[in-house]
Amino acid sequence: MSVVCVSNPNKSTKGEVEDAAGFKTTKHRGNGDQRRLDCGREDYLSDVSIILPVHNAVRWLDECLQSVLDQDFQGSIQLSVFNDASKDGSMNIIEKWQTKLEEKGIHVLIGGRESPHPKGVGFAKNRAIEQSVGRFLCFLDADDVMMPQRVRLQYDAALGHPHCIIGCQVKREPEGSTERYTRWINSLTQEQLVTQVFTSHGPTVIMPTWFCSREWFDSIGKFDESGKGVPEDLMFFYESLRKGGGMFRVDHCLLVYRYHSEAATHAVLEETIWKERVRFLEERVLNGWPSFTIWNAGKQGRKLYRCLSAANQKKVASFCDVDQSKITKGFYTYEESKINPKPKIPICHFMEAKPPFIICVKLDLTGGRFEENLNSLKLKEGVDYYHFS
């Protein structure tokens, strides 16, 4: 028998506690305050918890919360908000919407902390998840807007793919911003959701569209809480893959994905992302290959070579390219190597190179010329080559 604690449904409470660092944490429990005793993860009190971390989002919250209200899902929804040290009146907007949402039967739980400095997106997501009670988790950024059918369609997909992170297609706003990235998000095949996890674009199902079971999330662990500059979504995504998880995209546009200068993604350090990607590429692919070719004898290809482990550097049979000046040079000398004589890696035309390839050429940038060259070799992605750039 399920045992739960439910607060007085007609009473709203608000209290403050201090965390270990002495920061004040505010907990608001509205009409939807339902708490599960720790007696088994089957005792879920909502079908879906929408996870909403908030930091200084006053510009976007009205549209965001309206999109929560507009969901056509017929099951039970909880909105779990964690306000991470906002200073711009975000809490006032959240509290204003709480009544509207609960009148529609969407339970609202609000947590937060007051501090001069936010602890970061990973911290806020983890706190919102911890205080939530849904069987499934639907992630939402405060600057984005959901289509009315988002929860319904992703919930249906998650039922059929319990060990997957579920994504969806998106509409970028402003229109035309990050065209290549948006096209990549929306056009990957189901197979490419798996094979293109090493590229600079990051997770093949992007974080603002994630939907998954709480059981699967708990089996992976929490988001990294190191704070600003850390790619907590990429790290969690890779850990999910390590534990046998998959990805599935609902091929409908279910989210308006905003691009703006204040987005948290701009604070992530490119070099940190690079190191995570190289480590995962070696772990998942290169450690199992006896030899391979790096496609691109230019800056990106050489950087990848230099960042590889010594064991994997020795496996690089050659670089390949189409630039005749690089090919004529004949080889790349790894001058920074401590080995003498310095390693020299041959450079050849791509038609003369031997697969498998790690491709360090960015897609969708050469008017189709690179893609034509690659297709002419009649290779299979995920077997004969992987994209890295």
MOMO-V212430 format. One record per helix or strand. SS is the DSSP state (H for helix, E for strand). FROM is the first residue (numbers start at 1). TO is the last residue. Records with the same first field share a line. If there is no record, write none. Layout:
SS: FROM-TO, FROM-TO
This chain:
E: 4-6, 13-18, 24-29, 34-36, 46-54, 77-84, 107-114, 134-141, 145-146, 164-173, 211-213, 246-258, 292-295, 316-321, 331-333, 344-349, 357-359, 381-381, 385-387
H: 61-69, 90-103, 121-130, 150-160, 179-187, 192-195, 207-209, 214-220, 232-242, 264-267, 270-284, 286-288, 299-307, 310-313, 324-329, 350-352, 369-376
